Amino acid sequence: MKNSKYILGLFVLALVCATAATAAAPMVTFTYKDVTANKTAQETDTYGLNNAGAIAGDYVDSASVQHGMILAGKKLTTVDVKGCTTSPGSTATAFYGVNSAGAAVGWCDLTTSGEPTGFMYAKGKLTKINYPKALGTEANGINDKGDVVGTYFDTAGAQHGFLLHAKKYTSIDVPKDNTTVAWGINNKGQITVYALNTAGTYDAFILTGKKYKKVSDPNSASPGTVIHAINTAGDVDGTYYDSAGATHGFLLKGGKYSTLDDPEGADTRADGLNDKDVIVGRWGGGVFGGTGFEATPKK
């Protein structure tokens, strides 16, 4: 979950070092295909997906430079944010969410300060998204109304989630937990949130209004379950760790959890989700961090 350079460090480290393990039989089965930005890309990372099938993410070119990406079929839109690092990794330009109008949000680290800056790309225009008086901001999700969710770091360096609605920012903090991340938001305004608890493991929730509903894959073990996208029906996806430390994607639909494991390799994670329950994510370690995939439910 390439969204927070602080909370994410634990997850990325475990993801790279994890070993394969057998997951419970899924309630929904999927067909998988790798996603490639273009023929010369060394790696393509897929994080967001809209109902038209447009994918938001990033790719690493043949010169080992990372670029923000919106991939609609075979049409590739490349976006580079001026003043941001270009080296492949969790701090270079990348998009994490895209709505039905094709507006995408993401973030990158500034080369001057090393702090993250959020942004939206819509109709060829790039707009910065920065929580007021924050050290840094990461934009992770957007719905069709243009509401944006993400993460910000206050002047003390503490991490919080946020909602940007009607040009107004609202802070989000999971009660009794630390380092909150807001990742996705659907058209009903439901938000996916995860945070670290006092034991150092992840708690994941669907936030509806002020009510937090916990999400925890029954196959998960320490450090737990991380939630990502939510669609209009309230289905969610994310990633969990099993008892051997391996990672698996999941879909929670109608109260039932289905496991995603890309057949090409170990350590699958699920990131983007649309209203057809098509999922994008990554598997394996790869040269720069993984291989992007698209998973479609079998009929």
C-alpha positions in Angstrom: 0.0 0.0 0.0 2.2 2.6 -1.3 0.6 5.6 0.3 2.4 6.6 3.5 6.2 6.7 3.8 5.9 6.2 7.5 3.2 3.7 8.3 3.9 1.9 5.0 7.5 1.2 5.8 6.5 -1.8 8.0 4.1 -3.1 5.3 6.6 -2.8 2.4 9.4 -4.5 4.4 7.2 -7.4 5.3 5.8 -7.6 1.7 9.3 -7.9 0.2 10.4 -10.4 2.8 7.3 -12.5 3.1 7.1 -16.2 2.1 4.4 -17.9 0.2 1.6 -19.8 2.0 -1.6 -21.5 1.2 -4.8 -19.4 1.6 -8.4 -20.6 2.3 -10.5 -21.4 -0.7 -12.1 -18.1 -2.0 -15.9 -17.6 -2.2 -15.3 -15.7 -5.5 -12.8 -16.8 -8.0 -10.9 -14.6 -10.5 -9.1 -14.6 -13.8 -5.8 -12.6 -13.7 -3.8 -10.7 -16.3 -0.7 -8.7 -15.9 -0.9 -4.9 -16.7 1.9 -3.2 -18.6 2.0 0.5 -19.3 4.0 0.1 -22.5 6.5 -2.3 -24.1 9.5 -0.6 -22.6 8.3 -0.3 -19.0 10.4 -2.2 -16.5 7.5 -2.3 -14.0 3.9 -1.2 -13.9 2.1 -0.6 -10.6 -1.7 -0.5 -10.5 -3.5 1.1 -7.6 -6.9 2.6 -8.7 -9.6 1.5 -11.2 -12.8 3.1 -12.4 -16.0 1.6 -13.9 -14.7 2.2 -17.4 -11.6 0.2 -16.7 -9.1 3.1 -16.6 -6.3 2.2 -14.2 -4.3 4.7 -12.1 -0.8 4.0 -10.9 2.8 4.4 -12.1 5.4 2.9 -14.2 9.2 2.7 -14.4 10.6 3.4 -17.8 13.7 1.9 -19.5 15.9 4.6 -17.9 14.7 3.6 -14.4 12.6 6.8 -14.0 9.1 6.5 -12.4 6.1 8.3 -13.8 2.5 8.8 -12.8 0.2 6.8 -15.0 -3.5 6.7 -16.2 -4.0 3.7 -18.5 -7.3 3.6 -20.4 -7.2 0.5 -22.5 -4.1 1.0 -24.7 -4.1 4.8 -24.1 -1.3 5.8 -21.7 -1.3 9.2 -20.0 2.0 10.0 -18.4 2.2 12.6 -15.6 5.3 14.0 -13.9 5.0 16.4 -11.1 7.6 19.1 -11.2 9.9 19.2 -8.2 9.3 15.6 -7.1 11.7 12.7 -6.9 11.7 10.4 -10.0 13.6 7.4 -8.5 11.4 4.3 -8.4 9.9 3.7 -5.0 7.1 4.6 -2.7 7.9 8.4 -2.8 8.0 9.1 -6.5 5.0 10.3 -8.6 2.1 7.9 -8.6 -1.7 7.9 -8.8 -3.8 5.9 -6.3 -7.4 6.6 -7.2 -9.4 7.5 -10.3 -13.1 8.3 -10.7 -15.6 7.8 -13.5 -14.7 11.2 -15.1 -11.1 10.1 -15.3 -9.9 12.5 -12.5 -7.0 10.9 -10.7 -5.3 11.7 -7.3 -1.9 10.8 -6.0 1.2 12.1 -4.3 5.0 12.2 -4.5 7.9 13.5 -2.3 9.4 16.9 -3.0 13.1 16.9 -3.7 13.5 20.1 -1.7 11.9 19.1 1.6 11.5 15.3 1.3 7.9 15.7 2.4 4.9 14.4 0.4 2.6 16.6 -1.7 -0.8 15.5 -2.9 -2.3 16.4 -6.3 -5.3 15.8 -8.6 -5.0 15.4 -12.4 -8.2 16.2 -14.3 -8.7 17.2 -18.0 -5.0 17.8 -18.5 -4.7 20.1 -15.4 -2.7 19.3 -12.3 -3.9 20.8 -9.0 -2.1 20.5 -5.7 -3.9 19.0 -2.6 -2.4 20.0 0.7 -4.0 19.8 4.1 -3.8 23.3 5.8 -0.6 23.9 7.8 0.5 20.2 7.3 4.1 19.1 6.8 3.0 16.9 4.0 -0.1 15.5 2.3 -0.9 12.2 0.4 -4.0 12.0 -1.7 -5.2 8.4 -2.1 -8.8 8.2 -3.2 -11.5 10.1 -5.1 -15.2 9.5 -5.8 -17.4 10.7 -8.6 -18.4 13.8 -6.7 -14.8 14.9 -6.5 -14.4 14.1 -2.7 -10.8 13.2 -1.9 -9.4 11.2 1.0 -5.8 10.7 2.1 -3.2 11.2 4.7 -1.5 14.3 6.2 1.3 14.9 8.7 0.9 17.6 11.3 3.6 20.0 12.5 4.6 17.4 15.1 5.0 14.7 12.5 1.9 12.8 13.6 -0.1 11.0 10.9 -3.8 11.5 10.3 -6.4 10.7 7.6 -8.4 13.4 5.9 -11.5 14.1 3.8 -11.7 16.9 1.3 -15.3 17.7 0.6 -16.7 20.9 -0.9 -13.3 22.6 -0.5 -13.3 21.8 3.2 -10.8 19.5 5.0 -11.8 17.3 7.8 -9.3 15.3 9.9 -9.9 11.6 10.5 -8.4 9.6 13.4 -9.3 6.1 14.4 -10.2 6.2 18.1 -7.5 4.7 20.4 -5.2 4.0 17.4 -2.2 5.7 15.8 -1.1 6.8 12.4 -4.4 6.8 10.5 -4.6 6.4 6.7 -7.8 7.1 4.7 -7.5 5.3 1.4 -10.8 5.1 -0.5 -14.2 6.7 -0.7 -17.3 5.7 -2.6 -20.2 7.8 -4.0 -22.1 7.3 -0.7 -19.3 8.9 1.2 -18.2 5.7 2.9 -14.4 5.8 3.6 -11.9 3.0 4.0 -9.5 3.6 6.9 -6.7 1.7 8.5 -4.3 2.5 11.4 -1.8 1.0 13.8 -3.0 0.0 17.2 -1.0 0.0 20.4 0.2 -3.6 19.7 1.8 -2.4 16.4 -0.7 -4.3 14.2 -3.2 -2.9 11.7 -6.9 -2.2 12.3 -9.1 -1.7 9.3 -12.5 -0.1 9.1 -15.3 1.2 6.9 -16.2 4.7 8.1 -19.8 5.7 7.5 -20.5 9.1 9.0 -18.9 8.8 12.4 -19.3 5.0 12.8 -16.4 2.7 12.3 -17.1 -0.9 11.2 -14.1 -3.2 11.6 -12.9 -5.3 8.7 -10.6 -8.2 9.4 -10.0 -11.2 7.1 -10.5 -14.4 9.1 -7.3 -15.8 7.6 -5.2 -12.9 8.8 -2.4 -13.0 11.4 0.0 -10.3 12.6 0.4 -7.6 11.4 -3.2 -8.0 10.3 -5.5 -6.7 7.6 -5.2 -3.5 5.6 -8.2 -2.1 3.7 -8.1 -0.3 0.4 -10.9 0.5 -2.0 -14.7 0.6 -1.6 -17.3 0.6 -4.4 -20.8 1.9 -4.6 -22.3 -1.4 -3.2 -20.0 -1.2 -0.2 -17.8 -4.1 -1.3 -14.2 -3.6 -0.2 -10.8 -5.0 -1.0 -7.4 -5.0 0.7 -4.5 -7.2 1.8 -3.9 -9.5 4.7 -0.9 -11.3 6.2 -1.2 -15.0 7.0 0.5 -16.9 9.8 3.6 -17.5 7.7 4.0 -13.8 6.9 2.9 -14.1 3.3 0.5 -11.5 1.9 -2.8 -12.1 0.1 -5.4 -9.9 -1.5 -9.0 -10.1 -0.4 -12.5 -9.1 -1.5 -15.2 -8.6 1.1 -18.6 -8.8 -0.6 -21.9 -9.5 1.1 -20.2 -10.3 4.3 -18.0 -13.0 2.7 -14.3 -12.8 2.3 -12.6 -14.1 -0.9 -8.9 -14.5 -1.2 -6.9 -13.3 -4.2 -3.6 -15.0 -5.1 -2.1 -14.2 -8.5 -1.2 -17.6 -10.0 2.1 -16.2 -11.4 3.7 -15.7 -8.0 3.5 -15.2 -4.2 2.6 -12.1 -2.2 -0.5 -10.7 -3.7 -2.1 -7.4 -2.7 -5.4 -5.9 -3.8 -5.7 -2.1 -4.2 -8.2 -0.7 -6.7 -11.8 -1.9 -7.0 -14.7 -0.9 -9.2 -18.5 -1.5 -9.2 -18.0 -4.7 -11.2 -15.7 -6.1 -8.5 -12.8 -6.0 -10.9 -9.6 -5.5 -8.8 -6.2 -4.2 -9.6 -3.1 -4.7 -7.5 0.4 -6.2 -7.5 2.1 -9.5 -6.9 5.7 -10.5 -6.0 8.7 -8.4 -5.3 9.8 -7.6 -8.8 12.8 -5.5 -9.8 11.3 -2.3 -8.3 8.5 -3.6 -6.0 6.1 -5.9 -7.9 4.1 -6.7 -11.0 0.7 -5.0 -11.6 -2.4 -7.2 -12.3 -6.1 -7.0 -13.1 -8.4 -9.6 -11.6 -11.9 -10.1 -13.0 -14.5 -12.3 -11.2 -15.4 -15.5 -13.0 -19.0 -15.8 -13.9 
